[in-house]
Amino acid sequence: MGRLGGFSYREVARKLAALGFSIHRQAKGSHEVWKHQDGRYATLPNHKVIKEGTLRTILKQAMINPEEFLKA
């Protein structure tokens, strides 16, 4: 497991909030759309554990550097 593996939904949500994102709306099923003030967005699945590949995709979609995410 890499540096981004094993984060829970709550940990990812807390870090996104620290980076200026907030819940915008509920998406289909167990997913939420988080939006930043500058228009960036990320779709976050509400799963117990978010896999590393999924988290990397979320960060790429939100244009967040993994280092920046880990420091938040």
C-alpha positions in Angstrom: 0.0 0.0 0.0 1.3 3.4 -1.0 1.2 6.7 0.8 -2.4 7.4 -0.3 -3.8 4.0 0.6 -6.1 3.3 3.5 -7.7 6.7 4.1 -11.2 6.6 5.4 -14.0 8.7 4.0 -14.0 10.9 7.1 -10.2 11.5 6.8 -10.5 12.5 3.1 -13.5 14.7 3.8 -11.7 16.5 6.6 -8.6 17.1 4.3 -10.8 18.3 1.4 -12.5 20.8 3.8 -9.1 22.0 5.0 -8.2 22.7 1.4 -11.3 24.8 0.9 -13.8 22.3 -0.5 -17.4 21.9 0.8 -20.2 19.5 0.1 -22.1 20.8 -3.0 -24.7 18.1 -3.5 -25.5 14.5 -3.0 -24.7 12.5 -6.2 -26.0 9.1 -7.2 -25.9 6.4 -4.6 -23.3 6.8 -1.9 -21.4 9.6 -3.7 -21.1 13.3 -2.9 -19.9 16.2 -5.1 -17.5 18.6 -3.3 -16.9 22.0 -4.7 -14.2 24.6 -4.2 -14.8 28.4 -4.4 -12.8 28.7 -7.6 -15.0 26.1 -9.4 -13.0 22.9 -9.0 -14.9 19.9 -7.9 -14.4 16.3 -6.8 -16.8 13.3 -6.5 -16.2 11.6 -3.2 -17.6 8.1 -2.6 -18.9 7.6 1.0 -17.1 4.2 1.6 -15.4 3.0 4.7 -12.0 2.9 3.1 -11.0 4.6 -0.1 -8.5 2.7 -2.2 -5.3 4.4 -3.3 -6.3 4.5 -7.0 -9.7 6.0 -6.3 -8.1 8.7 -4.1 -5.5 9.5 -6.8 -8.4 9.9 -9.3 -10.3 12.2 -6.9 -7.2 14.3 -6.4 -6.5 14.5 -10.1 -10.2 15.6 -10.7 -9.9 18.3 -8.0 -6.4 19.4 -9.3 -4.8 18.7 -5.9 -1.2 17.7 -5.6 -0.8 14.5 -3.5 1.8 16.2 -1.3 -0.6 19.1 -0.7 -3.3 16.6 0.3 -1.0 14.8 2.7 0.0 18.1 4.4 -3.6 19.3 4.9 
